[in-house]
Amino acid sequence: QSVLTQPPSVSAAPGQMVTISCSGSNSNVGSEYLSWYQQLPGTSPKLLIYDNNKRASGIPERFSGSKSGTSATLAITGLQTGDDADYYCGTWDGSLNAWLFGGGTKLTVL
Amino acid sequence: DVQLVESGGGLVQPGGSLRLSCVGSGFSFISYSMNWVRQAPGKGLEWLSYISSSSGTIYYADSVKGRFTVSRDNAKNSLYLQMNSLRGDDTAVYYCAQYMNVWGKGTTVTVSS
C-alpha cells in the first residue's frame, strides 16, 4: 500500500477534463515539492509536472498541477486518446528519507 | 539531448547477484543526484535508492537496504546498482533517473530458478 494515495482509475470522454488526486501527509506532500509522471503503455515514466505546478519541457498547457496542504491534483483538459496512460504522483518524504510514489492512476479516454 | 541508458539486467537465480549500470549523456552528470526506481510486472513504481552528486549522501528503501548498494563514477558518467541476495520479488524493470526528472528506458531483471 502506497503512502501517497491516488484513485486507481479515472475515465472521461475525448475533449473533456479529468482530475487525478494525490493525498499524503505533512512529511511529504505537505512540505515537499510534488511531481507528476505519465507512463504510456510499454514505456518509461515521463515527467509532466515538477515543483507542484511547473510543466516540464515540451508538456502542453492542457496539463496542470496544483497543491493545497497535504493533497495535490493533476488536471488534464481537452482529453485526447493519446492521454490514455498511467499517472503517478511522487515526492520526497523528509521523515523517511525516501522518495514516495502514489499507487498510480489509470486514465482511460473513452 | 539528455539520455540515460541502463544495462546489466538478465535472468538470475534466487540468492544470486547482478550489477546494473546506467550511463548518462547530454548533461553534466557530476552536477546531478541520481535515483534507481523499479517496476514489477503489472505494478506501480517503487523507489529504491538515492545518491547525491558527490556520493556523500545515500539512501535506500527498506525493501533493499542491506542487499543493494548504489555507487557512481562521475568520471565515467556512470551510476551503478549492485544487487545481492536476489529474490523472486526483485523481478522488475529497473530504471535510473536523473534526480527524478529524466528516466532511462530501463533494464529487466528476472529472478527465477
Boltz contact constraints between the chains, C-beta under 6 A:
constraints:
  - contact:
      token1: [A, 44]
      token2: [B, 95]
      max_distance: 6.0
  - contact:
      token1: [A, 44]
      token2: [B, 103]
      max_distance: 6.0
  - contact:
      token1: [A, 44]
      token2: [B, 105]
      max_distance: 6.0
  - contact:
      token1: [A, 44]
      token2: [B, 106]
      max_distance: 6.0
  - contact:
      token1: [A, 45]
      token2: [B, 103]
      max_distance: 6.0
  - contact:
      token1: [A, 47]
      token2: [B, 101]
      max_distance: 6.0
  - contact:
      token1: [A, 88]
      token2: [B, 45]
      max_distance: 6.0
  - contact:
      token1: [A, 97]
      token2: [B, 59]
      max_distance: 6.0
  - contact:
      token1: [A, 99]
      token2: [B, 47]
      max_distance: 6.0
  - contact:
      token1: [A, 101]
      token2: [B, 45]
      max_distance: 6.0
  - contact:
      token1: [A, 103]
      token2: [B, 44]
      max_distance: 6.0
  - contact:
      token1: [A, 104]
      token2: [B, 44]
      max_distance: 6.0
